[in-house]
Amino acid sequence: MPSDLFLYNTLTRRKERFAPRTTENTVKMFTCGPSIYNWPHIGNFRTFLFEDILQRYLEYKGYPVERMINFTDVEDKSIHQANKDGVALEALTQPVARSFVEDCERLKIILPEIIPRSSTCIEQAVYLTEQLLAKGIAYRHGKDVFYDPLKFKDFGKLYGLDMSRWPKRRTRFYKDTYSGKRWNRGDFILWKARRKEDGNIFWKTSLGEGRPAWNIQDPAMLTKHLGYEIDIWCGGIDNLYRHHDYNIAVTEGVSGKKLSRFWLHCEHVLIRKTKMSKSKGNILYVKDLLGTGYQSHHIRFFLIYKHFQQHIDVNDEQLQLARGKIDTLRDILGLLENGSSAVKSTPVAQNLLKEMKSAFERRMNDNLDVKGAFDDVYDNALQLAKMKAAGTLGSEQCRAAVEQLKQIDRVWQVLC
């Protein structure tokens, strides 16, 4: 179907008209899920909500969406924490996974029926590693397996990495993650051979005893459940450093096909202009905001009422402004639902109704401008409410306004 939806594609650094890869128009979408060794904070949920809005708006426009979200449960941090606490990996991760699902329900985030975990896709990670070894893109170093970026054409294309600066001397990076906005200019690990510090967290495979590294786990889960080619890949902006380019290199290195046509990245949430950090003690969780009197729809609205490519700064003033805005629109919807004593429709009201829907779609089609769409809808709904209070809004138009707001809220999920 022809599309008037434009999305900013990180891969090309421009807005592009969206269209699915196949004529069936089903959208295949991969959305990076949480690492479940620790509780997701509101910064993580901002990304999950942006992805939820994207899915709901695609469905609003008539596209069937086949979406995947994943749980990362096998990585350096989770293994270290489990061994430190003296518990099994599942005992550490299961409560976090359950809490994540509960918070998603509170925030009305759609989740797929099946959420794969790293630990359920070990065989696929082994298969991908063996394919890369066979192609000469990966190599063994001792019992570990590393990926050589110089063997993959266009490595770093998502970030825009300057490969002319790549060192001639081979360097290997063993850890799953590295802090900060930096590039590891060297080979990254795919398979980690069993080590003493891993305890009993390992698998016996054709590669030997060990576990897949973090950067092959998303490709393993993706290719097992969605295949090697998708339409949209979403995640947080910090994944532009190393991780998503590693995902591309692994998947395309095996298939030789383009992994995803569109790449969308969500910006950080700040706390009083400072990035959230455990070391700074400024992490906020959904339960923290619920405990201070905000309701679930307030939190959802606050986290979507800013363009996903812009920072959100969390402070009391902004939270209260967002709560006031959404509560006012909910009150307007309730006022309109009570019907109208006026019988006749008016051209003014008809124009407001027409503009409300067209403004919503126009703004959302422009790279998911939720804030612009909300502000336009809010202004139109406010004018309709004033007409109803003055007795100049027809009953039919009152019902039409309610229906339009509810249709729009199929995407926003903040009014009902």
TINU-491086 format. One record per residue (C-alpha): x, y, z. Coordinates in steps of 0.05 Angstrom, whole numbers, plus 5000, padded with zeros to 4 digits. Layout:
<recs>
XYZ;...
</recs>
This chain:
<recs>
500050005000;502550714987;505251025050;505451745074;509351555136;516451835139;521451585191;528451835206;533051265186;539551255225;542750855170;541851405118;541552005165;535052265134;527552195136;525151675087;518351445064;516750795099;514650185060;515249445081;520149015044;514848525019;508348604979;504548265036;505648925075;507048555140;512248955180;517648555214;520448955272;525848785322;525949195386;531749115434;529148855501;532048915571;538048575602;534548225659;540148195710;537548865737;531049255739;529349685677;528850425694;524650965662;530051115612;529350395587;521750465587;522051095546;525150675490;520050115499;514450625496;517050945433;517250255402;510150125426;507750775395;511050585329;507649905329;500850185346;501350725293;503450225240;497349815259;493050445259;495250535186;493249825169;499949465171;500248775205;506248795252;510548205270;514648465327;519948145369;522748375436;527947975472;530847855541;538447845549;539947375607;546847105590;552247635593;558247835636;554048265683;548547755696;553547185707;557747605754;551647815794;548847105798;555446825822;556447405870;549547285900;550546535901;544246395861;542546055796;542046505735;534646385728;533546565801;536847235787;533347395721;526347115730;523947635781;526648195736;523047905675;516647855714;517148565739;518548815668;512148485643;508148775701;510749485686;509149385612;502049205631;501549835675;504150265618;499949905565;505849685525;504249125475;508648515484;509147925437;506547255462;513546955459;519547335485;525946945470;531846955516;539246895502;539246245540;533945945494;537846095430;544645795446;544445305388;542845865339;548646275366;553245675356;550545585285;551946315267;558946275297;560545655257;558045975193;562546575205;568446115219;567045745154;566946395115;573546625146;570347235178;571246955248;577246575276;579146185337;583946465389;585245925439;578345655455;574946315442;572146565375;573047285351;570147675293;574948045246;571448695224;576548775167;573448165134;566548485130;565249005076;562349665103;563549495175;561150075219;556350335166;550750475215;554950905260;558951185202;565650915227;571951165192;575450505177;581650865150;583550965223;583150215238;589749985269;594049505230;596049145294;590848625314;587348765380;582048325412;576548575458;573848035504;568648365548;561248385529;560649135539;565249725548;563150375582;562851045548;562051305478;568050985447;569650485393;573649865404;578049875343;579549145339;576348455338;570148305380;568547645414;563147175390;564246555434;567046545504;570245895525;568645655595;572546005650;573045905724;569646565740;563446345701;561945795752;556845305726;553945785674;556245475608;553745015553;556844405520;556844525445;560444355381;564644975394;566644705462;564344885532;562545615539;557246125521;555646625466;558047335475;552947905480;553948155409;551747505376;545747395421;541047885387;542647605318;541446905345;534647075375;532747485313;534646965261;531346395300;524646755306;524147295251;529347095199;535247455168;531548055137;526848535173;523749215161;525349605225;530449535281;529449975342;533550115404;536750625449;541651135422;547450845463;547150215419;549850625362;556650515394;559049825375;552949395389;548349505330;554049515280;556348855310;549348575301;549448785228;556348485217;554347815248;547747745212;549648015144;556347645149;552446995150;546747155102;549847655054;543148025056;541148705084;539048605156;534149185163;531849745118;530350235175;534150355240;530850795293;534251025357;531151345419;534751875460;536451855534;532352065594;535952565638;534852715712;535553465722;539853515660;544352935681;544352245649;541651705695;547151295727;547450805784;554051105806;550751785813;544651495849;539651835803;536151235774;528551265772;523850675765;516550635746;514850445818;518351075843;513751525803;507651125821;509651205894;509651965889;502352005866;503051955790;498551455756;500650985700;497551425645;501352025672;507951645666;506351375597;504352065572;510552405602;515151915568;511851965499;510552725501;517252905471;520152695404;523852045411;530152345381;530452875436;532652815509;527352815563;529253175627;525552905688;523853415740;517753575783;515654175741;515553775675;512053185707;506553635735;505753995669;504853335633;499953085685;495853715678;495653675602;493352955598;488453015655;485253615620;484453235555;481452645593;476553135625;474753405556;473452695532;468952575592;465153225578;464053035505;461852335524;456052635563;452752835497;449953505476;443253845480;444354185413;441353815354;444154145293;451154065267;455254675250;460554795196;465355055249;464954405289;465453995225;471854345206;474754245276;473253495272;476353435203;482553815225;483353415289;484152755251;488253045194;492953405243;493952765283;495852365221;499952925190;504153005253;504952255265;506752135193;512452625203;517152165241;512352015297;511552725323;507252525383;508053205417;505853595356;500053125344;497853175416;498153925418;494053995354;488853485378;488553815446;487154505415;481654235371;478453825426;478654435472;474954855420;469754305413;468854275488;467755025491;462454965436;459054415476;459054845539;456055415498;450654955470;453155015398;455754305387;450953825354;449653145384;452252785323;458653195323;459453065397;459252315385;464052395326;469052765369;468852215422;469851685368;475752065338;479152155404;478351415420;481151215352;487151665363;487951365432;488850685401;495850955388;497051385449;493550955502;493051525552;485651745549;481751125569;
</recs>
